Amino acid sequence: MPDRPRKQANADAYSMALRSKESRVDSQEERRSGARFPCSVTAEVLEPQSHARIMGRTTDLGIGGCYMDSISLFPIGTSVRLRLADQARRFEAHAQVIFAQIGMGMGLAFTEVSTEQLEVLRQWIGELSGELAPSSSPTMPTLQQYATQPATPTEKSSPASDYLVLNQLISLLIRKHVLTEAEGTALLRDL
């Protein structure tokens, strides 16, 4: 068991990160161990025993976990392997489902993060929070730039990306109470 000291060191470093200044509770009912920051990146969750895989998008990310929009869910308490990726980086960790809402998504708490991945996560959160300058990744155009630039024939959206955007929009409308859960679920079923 030569990896045991390394895994313990990783767990200790991760525990310290959770108790750091970033780890605060935003409200009395909040169970999160740290601040979360809005983001939208591809998420893949794998349940290792059955090899069941769920794809979705994260809507927020923090040092202790993330929220993933997805119609399909794993039950609360399920241990999973999580992969988040955007154009500039990839983050992987073990996590546990701590919250699940049918047709909406699930909250995931990170349970094991390697030292290297913890650095990736800290850099990412630093950029999302505005504490660090963005890495040298391709930048997305601002809304104003996008509106003034004509679309080129190569900028067609794919059916998969259209589906994800509609899924996110319907989920957001439900969370903002513009649609009832029943209305949203019916629309999501029709996608």
BAGUZA-732749 format. One record per residue (C-alpha): x, y, z. Coordinates in steps of 0.1 Angstrom, whole numbers, padded with zeros to 4 digits, always signed. Example, Ala and Ser with C-alpha at 12.3 -4.5 7.8 and 13.67 -1.06 7.14 Angstrom:
% residues 2
+0123-0045+0078+0137-0011+0071
This chain:
% residues 191
+0000+0000+0000+0026+0026-0010-0002+0050-0023-0018+0052+0011+0004+0081+0025-0001+0100-0008-0039+0095-0007-0040+0106+0029-0019+0137+0021-0043+0145-0008-0073+0140+0016-0056+0162+0042-0049+0190+0016-0085+0188+0004-0099+0190+0039-0078+0220+0046-0090+0236+0014-0126+0231+0025-0119+0248+0058-0101+0277+0041-0114+0312+0038-0134+0301+0007-0154+0277+0029-0183+0298+0041-0220+0292+0044-0241+0317+0024-0274+0311+0044-0288+0292+0073-0303+0266+0051-0272+0263+0029-0254+0229+0032-0226+0237+0008-0191+0238+0023-0179+0267+0002-0188+0295-0022-0201+0285-0056-0196+0304-0088-0218+0303-0119-0203+0285-0149-0215+0263-0177-0193+0235-0187-0197+0199-0200-0202+0174-0172-0199+0137-0173-0208+0115-0143-0199+0078-0142-0212+0053-0116-0182+0029-0114-0199-0003-0105-0226-0003-0132-0206+0019-0156-0238+0040-0161-0230+0074-0175-0249+0106-0174-0240+0137-0194-0251+0172-0185-0238+0207-0178-0227+0223-0146-0244+0255-0135-0221+0263-0106-0188+0252-0093-0171+0255-0059-0142+0240-0040-0165+0214-0024-0187+0205-0053-0209+0215-0082-0245+0214-0095-0252+0195-0127-0282+0201-0148-0295+0168-0162-0328+0151-0168-0313+0117-0157-0301+0113-0122-0283+0090-0098-0299+0084-0064-0288+0104-0034-0258+0088-0018-0244+0073-0050-0206+0075-0053-0196+0086-0088-0166+0097-0109-0170+0132-0122-0153+0149-0152-0158+0186-0160-0143+0200-0192-0143+0232-0212-0121+0243-0241-0092+0252-0218-0091+0225-0191-0103+0193-0176-0111+0185-0140-0117+0150-0126-0127+0139-0091-0147+0113-0071-0180+0127-0058-0212+0118-0041-0247+0127-0051-0261+0148-0022-0291+0163-0038-0313+0152-0067-0344+0168-0083-0361+0147-0109-0360+0164-0143-0337+0191-0131-0303+0179-0119-0282+0169-0090-0258+0184-0065-0224+0167-0062-0200+0169-0033-0163+0162-0041-0151+0133-0020-0116+0126-0034-0095+0150-0054-0059+0145-0064-0033+0172-0057-0030+0180-0094-0067+0182-0099-0071+0203-0067-0048+0229-0084-0068+0228-0116-0100+0234-0095-0084+0262-0075-0072+0279-0107-0107+0275-0122-0125+0289-0092-0100+0318-0090-0108+0327-0125-0146+0324-0120-0144+0345-0088-0123+0372-0105-0094+0367-0081-0072+0354-0109-0068+0364-0145-0083+0340-0170-0058+0314-0184-0048+0318-0220-0079+0301-0232-0100+0310-0262-0124+0337-0250-0161+0338-0256-0174+0369-0273-0194+0393-0252-0232+0395-0259-0226+0429-0277-0198+0415-0299-0219+0384-0307-0249+0406-0317-0229+0428-0340-0210+0399-0357-0229+0383-0386-0231+0345-0384-0210+0326-0408-0222+0295-0426-0197+0274-0405-0213+0286-0372-0243+0262-0373-0254+0248-0341-0257+0210-0337-0289+0193-0326-0270+0181-0294-0261+0217-0285-0296+0229-0293-0309+0202-0270-0286+0213-0241-0295+0249-0245-0332+0242-0244-0327+0218-0214-0309+0246-0196-0334+0272-0205-0364+0251-0193-0345+0242-0161-0338+0278-0154-0374+0288-0160-0386+0262-0135-0360+0273-0109-0371+0310-0114-0408+0298-0110-0417+0311-0144-0429+0275-0152-0444+0251-0128-0425+0218-0123-0452+0199-0141-0450+0223-0171-0413+0221-0172-0412+0183-0169-0437+0181-0198-0415+0203-0220-0384+0184-0211-0401+0151-0220-0410+0166-0254-0374+0175-0263
